Amino acid sequence: MEKLIKPTFKKAPADDFFKRMQKEVHDTILKNPRIQTGNIIKSIFLLVGYLSSYACILLFGNTTSLLFIFYILSGFFMIVLFVNAFHDAAHNAVFKNPVHNKWFTYILEVFGSNSFIWKKRHLVLHHPYANIQHWDIDIKQSDLVRIFPSSKYFNYHKYQHIYMWFIYPLYTINWLFIRDFKDFFGTNDNYIKRVVKIPKIEYVKLFACKLFNITYLIIIPILVLQQPWYMILLAWLVMHLSGSALGVVALLSTHVDEHAHFPMPPEDGQMQTTWAEHQMRVTKDFSADSKLANFLFGGFTHHVAHHLFPSVAHTYYPYITQVIRRYAQEYDLPYHCYPFWKAVHSHFRLLKNNGSEGNLFKTGEL
């Protein structure tokens, strides 16, 4: 793998918009502790919801309809708990004590994944270098889908705007059985190992937590319930399909639409924008004025606020977004917010556009 120079952003001038914005947000919005308390209550509620849904599988799963209902509810709570509470805790934004936030991130181990590697992907590579090709590995997930214009082209990509409709619902299953192992053991384009040394204990946790997840979600219900093993396996599969279908709305709607900006870092690594301006250019909101969307997707609906203030609880973001919109207008900065259906549609337009080998208009170089 060729050596890449770490991207660096322009130093913000004294009159930079973000310095003014930070001061206003900290002096007004962040001084309301009730908004933070609301995030703690929501996080605990979602955790209890997931555990209760699982308990109901064991208590009422002998009735086939209830078996599927509670597996689906477990899938929904898994995703909503992840994009709200776990995501905030990974940014130290749920509790004041960082240790408590770290404990809460172990919910990802309960889901069968690894919080250590996820935080390195997200905090070390995605947030500092959002949408920057070769660095933001949260965007480049697999060769099956060509999102970055610089990614290697395969002939099947011409159909990606069709077949990805069927692959995205497998997102959490892919994460459980493929993505984590690629991060830990992969050698082809494994950018995370360029910046992270994985402790040996994390390899042990990786296998132990996946075995634990399969045990309590599949094996224990098979042993406890009077249901055929294949019925429980099917309900588990439906749990992942329904949860992934809900989750990809957030994953597809914030960085990767047809108008997305994917800058290629210069050879010297010197980017032409400040960090805050870069975040404004590569991040978008969706359904930010919908209370239901805000409850389900937390910091993803107000994703611009999240990228500018990543260590702040997502319950503050509806108020911060009002400030961002005002500054965007005052400083002629890009700010975009789409209904979720339009954002998802625009993502598949991106897939269709990037399904051809030559695509010079999305790299940010022109």
Secondary structure, DSSP 8 states (H G I E B T S, - for coil): -------EEE---TT-HHHHHHHHHHHTGGG-HHHHHHHHHHHHHHHHHHHHHHHHHHHHTTSHHHHHHHHHHHHHHHHHHIIIIIHHHHTT-SSSSHHHHHHHHTHHHHTTS-HHHHHIIIIIIITTTTT-TTT-TTT---TTS--STTS---GGGGGHHHHHHHHGGGHHHHIIIIIHHHHHH--SS-THHHH----HHHHHHHHHHHHHHHIIIIIHHHHHSSS-HHHHHHHHHHHHHHHHHHHHHHHHSSS-STT-------TT-EEEEEHHHHHHHH--EESTT-HHHHHHHGGGTTHHHHHHSTTS-GGGHHHHHHHHHHHHHHTT----EE-HHHHHHHHHHHHHHTTSS---SSSS--
